[in-house]
Amino acid sequence: MIGTFLLGLVSIMLLSAGQTSLKFGLNAIDGVSLSDGLAGVFKLFQTPWIIVGFACYGVSAILWLDVLSKLDFSLAFPMVGLTYVFTLLIGRFFFGETIGWERMIGVGLIIFGIFFLVRSGASG
């Protein structure tokens, strides 16, 4: 079961890496608008960071299928909440975002919640 949790953690980290890559890519092209139509879509797929982001998503999804096949859904899916933890840290250290105490408390609650979920799954 520990191996499954670790695989889930890797999947979640790849999901966060994918989001980060997408944000870098969108910053590089000054964003995109749905009103740009197909031209906007082609612009996205010509941006290396966007391609890397989608690749991370794809690998994450494949790994996550393995996790879902081995853990109860009610245990596995809440683990995705760790993306909030990772993206808060990424936002702060890679994008210079300000993190207020409300966000820090929220992330702390998420961590405690996931701890208790994992603990309940390990004990039966």
VOBAFI-779384 format. One record per residue: residue number from 1; x, y, z of N, C-alpha, C, O in turn; residue in three letters. Coordinates in nm, 2 decimals. Atoms other than C-alpha are relative to their C-alpha. Layout:
! VOBAFI-779384
(site NUM, (X, Y, Z), (X, Y, Z), (X, Y, Z), (X, Y, Z), 'ALA')
...
This chain:
! VOBAFI-779384
(site 1, (0.08, -0.12, 0.00), (0.00, 0.00, 0.00), (0.09, 0.13, 0.00), (0.05, 0.23, -0.06), 'MET')
(site 2, (-0.09, -0.12, 0.00), (0.29, 0.24, 0.07), (0.05, 0.03, -0.14), (0.06, 0.15, -0.18), 'ILE')
(site 3, (-0.04, -0.02, 0.14), (0.41, 0.19, -0.29), (-0.11, 0.08, -0.08), (-0.08, 0.16, -0.16), 'GLY')
(site 4, (0.11, -0.07, 0.07), (0.06, 0.30, -0.41), (-0.01, 0.14, 0.04), (-0.04, 0.23, -0.04), 'THR')
(site 5, (0.01, -0.14, -0.05), (0.06, 0.61, -0.19), (0.12, 0.08, -0.07), (0.10, 0.19, -0.10), 'PHE')
(site 6, (-0.11, -0.07, 0.06), (0.41, 0.70, -0.33), (-0.03, 0.02, -0.15), (0.00, 0.13, -0.20), 'LEU')
(site 7, (0.03, -0.01, 0.14), (0.29, 0.64, -0.69), (-0.10, 0.12, -0.01), (-0.10, 0.20, -0.10), 'LEU')
(site 8, (0.10, -0.11, 0.00), (-0.01, 0.87, -0.60), (0.07, 0.13, 0.02), (0.03, 0.23, -0.05), 'GLY')
(site 9, (-0.07, -0.12, -0.02), (0.23, 1.13, -0.47), (0.08, 0.05, -0.13), (0.08, 0.17, -0.16), 'LEU')
(site 10, (-0.07, -0.04, 0.12), (0.44, 1.12, -0.79), (-0.10, 0.05, -0.10), (-0.07, 0.15, -0.17), 'VAL')
(site 11, (0.10, -0.04, 0.10), (0.12, 1.15, -1.00), (-0.04, 0.14, 0.04), (-0.06, 0.23, -0.05), 'SER')
(site 12, (0.05, -0.13, -0.04), (0.01, 1.45, -0.79), (0.11, 0.11, -0.03), (0.08, 0.22, -0.06), 'ILE')
(site 13, (-0.11, -0.09, 0.03), (0.36, 1.61, -0.82), (0.01, 0.03, -0.15), (0.03, 0.15, -0.19), 'MET')
(site 14, (0.00, -0.03, 0.14), (0.34, 1.57, -1.20), (-0.11, 0.09, -0.04), (-0.10, 0.17, -0.13), 'LEU')
(site 15, (0.11, -0.09, 0.03), (0.00, 1.73, -1.20), (0.03, 0.14, 0.03), (0.00, 0.23, -0.04), 'LEU')
(site 16, (-0.04, -0.14, -0.03), (0.14, 2.03, -1.02), (0.11, 0.05, -0.09), (0.11, 0.17, -0.13), 'SER')
(site 17, (-0.10, -0.04, 0.10), (0.44, 2.04, -1.25), (-0.06, 0.03, -0.13), (-0.02, 0.13, -0.20), 'ALA')
(site 18, (0.07, -0.03, 0.12), (0.20, 2.03, -1.54), (-0.07, 0.14, 0.01), (-0.06, 0.22, -0.09), 'GLY')
(site 19, (0.06, -0.13, -0.02), (0.01, 2.33, -1.40), (0.10, 0.11, -0.01), (0.08, 0.22, -0.07), 'GLN')
(site 20, (-0.10, -0.09, 0.00), (0.33, 2.51, -1.35), (0.06, 0.03, -0.14), (0.08, 0.14, -0.18), 'THR')
(site 21, (-0.05, -0.02, 0.14), (0.45, 2.45, -1.70), (-0.10, 0.07, -0.08), (-0.06, 0.16, -0.17), 'SER')
(site 22, (0.10, -0.08, 0.08), (0.12, 2.57, -1.84), (0.00, 0.15, 0.03), (-0.01, 0.23, -0.05), 'LEU')
(site 23, (-0.01, -0.14, -0.04), (0.15, 2.89, -1.64), (0.12, 0.07, -0.06), (0.11, 0.18, -0.11), 'LYS')
(site 24, (-0.12, -0.06, 0.07), (0.51, 2.95, -1.76), (-0.03, 0.02, -0.15), (0.01, 0.13, -0.20), 'PHE')
(site 25, (0.03, -0.02, 0.15), (0.39, 2.89, -2.12), (-0.10, 0.11, -0.02), (-0.08, 0.19, -0.12), 'GLY')
(site 26, (0.10, -0.11, 0.03), (0.09, 3.12, -2.09), (0.07, 0.14, 0.03), (0.04, 0.24, -0.04), 'LEU')
(site 27, (-0.08, -0.13, -0.03), (0.32, 3.39, -1.93), (0.09, 0.04, -0.12), (0.10, 0.15, -0.16), 'ASN')
(site 28, (-0.10, -0.03, 0.12), (0.56, 3.35, -2.23), (-0.08, 0.05, -0.12), (-0.02, 0.13, -0.20), 'ALA')
(site 29, (0.08, -0.05, 0.11), (0.28, 3.42, -2.48), (-0.10, 0.10, 0.03), (-0.19, 0.13, -0.04), 'ILE')
(site 30, (0.09, -0.10, -0.05), (0.10, 3.68, -2.28), (-0.15, -0.05, 0.01), (-0.24, 0.02, -0.03), 'ASP')
(site 31, (0.14, 0.05, -0.02), (-0.20, 3.45, -2.22), (-0.06, -0.04, -0.13), (0.00, -0.02, -0.24), 'GLY')
(site 32, (0.08, 0.04, 0.12), (-0.46, 3.32, -2.46), (-0.15, 0.02, 0.03), (-0.19, 0.02, 0.15), 'VAL')
(site 33, (0.14, -0.02, -0.02), (-0.82, 3.39, -2.51), (-0.08, -0.10, -0.09), (-0.04, -0.13, -0.20), 'SER')
(site 34, (0.08, 0.09, 0.08), (-1.10, 3.16, -2.63), (-0.05, 0.06, -0.12), (-0.08, 0.00, -0.22), 'LEU')
(site 35, (0.04, -0.07, 0.12), (-1.20, 3.43, -2.87), (0.10, -0.01, -0.11), (0.07, 0.03, -0.23), 'SER')
(site 36, (-0.10, 0.01, 0.11), (-0.88, 3.37, -3.06), (-0.02, -0.12, -0.09), (0.04, -0.13, -0.20), 'ASP')
(site 37, (0.04, 0.11, 0.08), (-1.03, 3.05, -3.20), (0.12, -0.10, -0.03), (0.20, -0.12, 0.06), 'GLY')
(site 38, (-0.11, 0.10, 0.03), (-0.80, 2.80, -3.38), (0.13, 0.06, 0.00), (0.23, -0.01, 0.03), 'LEU')
(site 39, (-0.14, -0.06, -0.01), (-0.52, 3.05, -3.40), (0.05, 0.00, 0.14), (0.17, -0.02, 0.16), 'ALA')
(site 40, (-0.04, 0.01, -0.14), (-0.51, 3.05, -3.02), (0.05, -0.14, 0.03), (0.14, -0.16, 0.11), 'GLY')
(site 41, (-0.04, 0.14, -0.03), (-0.50, 2.67, -3.01), (0.13, -0.03, -0.06), (0.22, -0.09, 0.00), 'VAL')
(site 42, (-0.12, 0.02, 0.06), (-0.22, 2.66, -3.26), (0.12, 0.07, 0.07), (0.23, 0.02, 0.08), 'PHE')
(site 43, (-0.10, -0.07, -0.08), (-0.03, 2.92, -3.06), (0.04, -0.07, 0.12), (0.16, -0.08, 0.16), 'LYS')
(site 44, (-0.03, 0.08, -0.12), (-0.06, 2.71, -2.75), (0.09, -0.12, -0.03), (0.19, -0.14, 0.04), 'LEU')
(site 45, (-0.08, 0.12, 0.03), (0.08, 2.40, -2.92), (0.13, 0.03, -0.07), (0.20, -0.07, -0.11), 'PHE')
(site 46, (-0.13, -0.04, 0.05), (0.38, 2.59, -3.05), (0.09, 0.05, 0.11), (0.20, 0.10, 0.09), 'GLN')
(site 47, (-0.07, -0.05, -0.12), (0.48, 2.68, -2.70), (0.06, -0.11, 0.08), (-0.02, -0.20, 0.13), 'THR')
(site 48, (-0.06, 0.12, -0.07), (0.73, 2.44, -2.54), (-0.05, -0.03, 0.14), (-0.08, -0.14, 0.18), 'PRO')
(site 49, (0.05, 0.02, -0.14), (0.61, 2.50, -2.18), (-0.14, -0.06, 0.00), (-0.17, -0.14, 0.08), 'TRP')
(site 50, (0.13, 0.06, 0.01), (0.26, 2.42, -2.29), (0.00, -0.15, -0.03), (-0.07, -0.23, 0.03), 'ILE')
(site 51, (-0.01, 0.14, 0.04), (0.36, 2.10, -2.45), (0.05, -0.09, 0.12), (0.00, -0.20, 0.14), 'ILE')
(site 52, (-0.05, 0.07, -0.12), (0.56, 2.00, -2.14), (-0.11, -0.02, 0.10), (-0.12, -0.12, 0.16), 'VAL')
(site 53, (0.11, 0.01, -0.10), (0.26, 2.08, -1.92), (-0.10, -0.11, -0.04), (-0.14, -0.18, 0.05), 'GLY')
(site 54, (0.09, 0.10, 0.04), (0.03, 1.86, -2.12), (0.06, -0.14, 0.01), (-0.01, -0.24, 0.04), 'PHE')
(site 55, (-0.07, 0.13, -0.02), (0.29, 1.58, -2.12), (0.00, -0.04, 0.14), (-0.03, -0.16, 0.18), 'ALA')
(site 56, (0.00, 0.03, -0.15), (0.31, 1.60, -1.74), (-0.14, -0.05, 0.04), (-0.16, -0.14, 0.11), 'CYS')
(site 57, (0.14, 0.04, -0.03), (-0.07, 1.58, -1.73), (-0.02, -0.14, -0.05), (-0.08, -0.22, 0.03), 'TYR')
(site 58, (0.02, 0.13, 0.05), (-0.07, 1.27, -1.95), (0.06, -0.11, 0.08), (0.00, -0.21, 0.11), 'GLY')
(site 59, (-0.07, 0.10, -0.08), (0.19, 1.08, -1.75), (-0.07, -0.01, 0.14), (-0.08, -0.12, 0.19), 'VAL')
(site 60, (0.07, 0.00, -0.13), (0.01, 1.19, -1.43), (-0.12, -0.08, 0.00), (-0.15, -0.16, 0.09), 'SER')
(site 61, (0.13, 0.07, 0.01), (-0.32, 1.05, -1.55), (0.03, -0.15, -0.01), (-0.05, -0.23, 0.04), 'ALA')
(site 62, (-0.03, 0.14, 0.01), (-0.16, 0.72, -1.65), (0.04, -0.06, 0.14), (-0.01, -0.17, 0.17), 'ILE')
(site 63, (-0.04, 0.05, -0.13), (0.00, 0.68, -1.31), (-0.12, 0.00, 0.10), (-0.14, -0.10, 0.18), 'LEU')
(site 64, (0.12, -0.01, -0.09), (-0.33, 0.79, -1.14), (-0.09, -0.12, -0.02), (-0.16, -0.16, 0.07), 'TRP')
(site 65, (0.08, 0.12, 0.03), (-0.51, 0.50, -1.31), (0.04, -0.12, 0.08), (-0.04, -0.19, 0.13), 'LEU')
(site 66, (-0.05, 0.11, -0.08), (-0.29, 0.26, -1.13), (-0.04, 0.02, 0.15), (-0.08, -0.08, 0.22), 'ASP')
(site 67, (0.04, -0.03, -0.13), (-0.36, 0.43, -0.80), (-0.14, -0.02, 0.02), (-0.18, -0.09, 0.12), 'VAL')
(site 68, (0.14, 0.02, -0.02), (-0.73, 0.43, -0.85), (-0.04, -0.15, -0.01), (-0.14, -0.19, 0.06), 'LEU')
(site 69, (0.03, 0.14, 0.00), (-0.72, 0.06, -0.93), (0.03, -0.07, 0.13), (-0.02, -0.18, 0.15), 'SER')
(site 70, (-0.05, 0.07, -0.12), (-0.56, -0.02, -0.60), (-0.06, 0.06, 0.13), (-0.06, -0.01, 0.23), 'LYS')
(site 71, (0.05, -0.06, -0.12), (-0.71, 0.22, -0.35), (-0.15, 0.03, -0.01), (-0.20, 0.05, -0.11), 'LEU')
(site 72, (0.14, -0.04, 0.00), (-1.06, 0.30, -0.24), (-0.01, 0.14, -0.05), (0.08, 0.23, -0.03), 'ASP')
(site 73, (0.02, -0.13, 0.06), (-1.19, 0.60, -0.43), (-0.01, 0.11, 0.10), (0.05, 0.22, 0.08), 'PHE')
(site 74, (0.02, -0.10, -0.11), (-1.28, 0.78, -0.11), (0.13, 0.03, 0.07), (0.14, 0.13, 0.15), 'SER')
(site 75, (-0.13, -0.02, -0.06), (-0.92, 0.75, 0.00), (0.09, 0.06, -0.10), (0.17, 0.16, -0.07), 'LEU')
(site 76, (-0.09, -0.05, 0.10), (-0.74, 0.81, -0.33), (-0.03, 0.15, -0.04), (0.06, 0.23, -0.05), 'ALA')
(site 77, (0.04, -0.12, 0.06), (-0.93, 1.11, -0.46), (0.03, 0.12, 0.09), (0.09, 0.22, 0.04), 'PHE')
(site 78, (-0.03, -0.11, -0.08), (-0.89, 1.34, -0.16), (0.15, 0.03, 0.01), (0.19, 0.14, 0.04), 'PRO')
(site 79, (-0.15, -0.03, 0.00), (-0.51, 1.30, -0.19), (0.03, 0.10, -0.10), (0.14, 0.17, -0.09), 'MET')
(site 80, (-0.02, -0.10, 0.10), (-0.54, 1.52, -0.49), (0.01, 0.14, 0.06), (0.06, 0.23, 0.00), 'VAL')
(site 81, (-0.01, -0.13, -0.07), (-0.58, 1.80, -0.24), (0.14, 0.05, 0.03), (0.17, 0.16, 0.05), 'GLY')
(site 82, (-0.14, -0.04, -0.01), (-0.20, 1.79, -0.21), (0.04, 0.10, -0.11), (0.14, 0.17, -0.09), 'LEU')
(site 83, (-0.03, -0.09, 0.11), (-0.20, 1.98, -0.54), (-0.01, 0.15, 0.05), (0.07, 0.23, 0.01), 'THR')
(site 84, (0.01, -0.14, -0.06), (-0.31, 2.29, -0.33), (0.13, 0.03, 0.07), (0.17, 0.15, 0.07), 'TYR')
(site 85, (-0.12, -0.03, -0.08), (-0.01, 2.25, -0.11), (0.12, 0.03, -0.10), (0.19, 0.13, -0.08), 'VAL')
(site 86, (-0.12, -0.01, 0.09), (0.24, 2.21, -0.40), (-0.02, 0.14, -0.08), (0.08, 0.21, -0.10), 'PHE')
(site 87, (0.02, -0.13, 0.08), (0.08, 2.50, -0.60), (0.02, 0.12, 0.08), (0.06, 0.23, 0.03), 'THR')
(site 88, (-0.02, -0.11, -0.08), (0.08, 2.73, -0.31), (0.15, 0.03, 0.01), (0.20, 0.14, 0.00), 'LEU')
(site 89, (-0.15, -0.01, -0.01), (0.46, 2.67, -0.27), (0.06, 0.05, -0.13), (0.15, 0.13, -0.14), 'LEU')
(site 90, (-0.05, -0.04, 0.13), (0.52, 2.70, -0.64), (-0.04, 0.14, -0.03), (0.04, 0.22, -0.08), 'ILE')
(site 91, (0.04, -0.14, 0.02), (0.32, 3.02, -0.66), (0.09, 0.10, 0.07), (0.12, 0.20, 0.02), 'GLY')
(site 92, (-0.09, -0.09, -0.09), (0.53, 3.17, -0.38), (0.14, 0.01, -0.06), (0.19, 0.12, -0.08), 'ARG')
(site 93, (-0.14, 0.00, 0.03), (0.87, 3.06, -0.50), (0.03, 0.02, -0.15), (0.14, 0.06, -0.18), 'PHE')
(site 94, (-0.03, -0.01, 0.14), (0.84, 3.05, -0.88), (-0.07, 0.13, -0.06), (-0.02, 0.18, -0.16), 'PHE')
(site 95, (0.07, -0.11, 0.06), (0.59, 3.33, -0.94), (-0.01, 0.12, 0.09), (-0.07, 0.22, 0.06), 'PHE')
(site 96, (-0.01, -0.12, -0.09), (0.65, 3.56, -0.64), (-0.14, 0.04, 0.06), (-0.15, 0.16, 0.09), 'GLY')
(site 97, (0.13, -0.03, -0.05), (0.29, 3.54, -0.52), (0.01, 0.02, 0.15), (0.09, -0.05, 0.22), 'GLU')
(site 98, (0.01, -0.02, -0.14), (0.20, 3.67, -0.18), (-0.09, -0.10, 0.06), (-0.20, -0.13, 0.01), 'THR')
(site 99, (0.08, 0.10, -0.07), (0.07, 3.40, 0.06), (-0.04, 0.05, 0.13), (0.04, 0.07, 0.22), 'ILE')
(site 100, (0.05, -0.05, -0.13), (-0.15, 3.53, 0.34), (-0.02, -0.11, 0.10), (-0.02, -0.23, 0.06), 'GLY')
(site 101, (0.02, 0.10, -0.10), (-0.22, 3.36, 0.66), (-0.13, -0.09, -0.02), (-0.13, -0.20, 0.02), 'TRP')
(site 102, (0.12, 0.08, 0.03), (-0.57, 3.25, 0.54), (0.03, -0.12, -0.09), (-0.01, -0.23, -0.06), 'GLU')
(site 103, (-0.04, 0.11, 0.09), (-0.41, 3.05, 0.26), (0.08, -0.11, 0.08), (0.06, -0.23, 0.06), 'ARG')
(site 104, (-0.08, 0.09, -0.08), (-0.16, 2.90, 0.50), (-0.08, -0.09, 0.09), (-0.05, -0.21, 0.11), 'MET')
(site 105, (0.09, 0.08, -0.08), (-0.43, 2.79, 0.74), (-0.08, -0.10, -0.08), (-0.09, -0.21, -0.04), 'ILE')
(site 106, (0.07, 0.09, 0.09), (-0.63, 2.65, 0.46), (0.08, -0.12, -0.05), (0.04, -0.24, -0.05), 'GLY')
(site 107, (-0.09, 0.10, 0.04), (-0.33, 2.45, 0.33), (0.03, -0.10, 0.12), (0.04, -0.22, 0.10), 'VAL')
(site 108, (-0.02, 0.08, -0.12), (-0.26, 2.33, 0.69), (-0.12, -0.09, 0.03), (-0.10, -0.21, 0.06), 'GLY')
(site 109, (0.12, 0.09, -0.02), (-0.62, 2.20, 0.72), (0.00, -0.11, -0.10), (-0.04, -0.22, -0.07), 'LEU')
(site 110, (0.00, 0.10, 0.10), (-0.58, 2.02, 0.39), (0.10, -0.11, 0.04), (0.08, -0.23, 0.02), 'ILE')
(site 111, (-0.11, 0.10, -0.04), (-0.25, 1.85, 0.51), (-0.05, -0.09, 0.11), (-0.04, -0.21, 0.11), 'ILE')
(site 112, (0.05, 0.08, -0.11), (-0.42, 1.74, 0.84), (-0.11, -0.09, -0.05), (-0.11, -0.21, -0.01), 'PHE')
(site 113, (0.11, 0.09, 0.05), (-0.72, 1.61, 0.65), (0.06, -0.12, -0.08), (0.01, -0.23, -0.06), 'GLY')
(site 114, (-0.06, 0.11, 0.08), (-0.50, 1.41, 0.41), (0.07, -0.10, 0.09), (0.06, -0.22, 0.07), 'ILE')
(site 115, (-0.07, 0.08, -0.09), (-0.30, 1.28, 0.70), (-0.10, -0.10, 0.06), (-0.07, -0.22, 0.07), 'PHE')
(site 116, (0.10, 0.09, -0.06), (-0.61, 1.14, 0.87), (-0.06, -0.10, -0.10), (-0.09, -0.21, -0.06), 'PHE')
(site 117, (0.05, 0.10, 0.11), (-0.74, 0.99, 0.54), (0.10, -0.11, -0.02), (0.06, -0.23, -0.03), 'LEU')
(site 118, (-0.11, 0.10, 0.02), (-0.41, 0.81, 0.48), (0.01, -0.09, 0.12), (0.02, -0.21, 0.10), 'VAL')
(site 119, (-0.01, 0.09, -0.12), (-0.40, 0.69, 0.84), (-0.12, -0.09, 0.00), (-0.10, -0.21, 0.04), 'ARG')
(site 120, (0.12, 0.08, 0.00), (-0.76, 0.56, 0.81), (0.02, -0.11, -0.10), (-0.03, -0.23, -0.08), 'SER')
(site 121, (-0.01, 0.10, 0.10), (-0.67, 0.38, 0.49), (0.11, -0.11, 0.04), (0.09, -0.23, 0.00), 'GLY')
(site 122, (-0.11, 0.09, -0.04), (-0.35, 0.22, 0.64), (-0.05, -0.09, 0.11), (0.00, -0.20, 0.13), 'ALA')
(site 123, (0.04, 0.09, -0.11), (-0.54, 0.09, 0.94), (-0.12, -0.08, -0.03), (-0.17, -0.17, 0.05), 'SER')
(site 124, (0.11, 0.09, 0.04), (-0.82, -0.07, 0.75), (-0.11, 0.08, -0.06), (-0.21, 0.02, -0.10), 'GLY')
